[in-house]
């Protein structure tokens, strides 16, 4: 992934409605702050139980596995995701995310008789590929229903007025699928982490100061 793709990713943050109020610059700053907290190894929020935490880590590692560069686990992405869900999701969003983890295990047990974390990599990738295929767009247009006019309701006497033009259909936001959320959060956490920015993106870091906007190719306001 190139720097411009990270910027494009953060600009398309509708994948996680809880973060949609932030600009891409604010998201970069938020990601850096949360990654700094994860790197300091504090106690994580008491949100995920040990099994849920392991499932999040396994999914994140499938999305960004270790190759010639560190993977999601090494970058602290599982802790990053837990902080986001605990501190930036509302109760309903949080409940849907946890339900998504439960569904992943249910699919895994149906396929192999094992929970996701106990399934072989090929089986894990198959489950996530199915979720990817089933994921729907976050928005869809719905045309307003037009009720037929009954004869008894037709005006009599003077001609009827010119009918008003129908308003354009408004996009209706759908609930973002679990897969869309965890995939976005994994990439977001990784590419705003120290590892993601300095080793994967090969950014130049000035000792003593780390500017995430510069590192990601975004210039600070007023900068050159």
Secondary structure, 3 states (H helix, E strand, C coil): CCHHHHHHHHHCHHHCHHHCCCCHHHHHHHHHHHHHHHHCCCCCCCCCCHHHHHHHHHHHHHHCCCCCCCCCCCCCHHHHHHHHHHHHCCHHHHHHHHHHHHHHHHHHHHHHCCCHHHCCHHHHHHHHHHHHHHCCCCEEECCCCCCCCCHHHCCCCCCCCCCCCCCCCCEEECCCCHHHHHHHHHHHHHHCCHHHHHHHCCCCCCCCCCCHHHHCCCCCCCCC
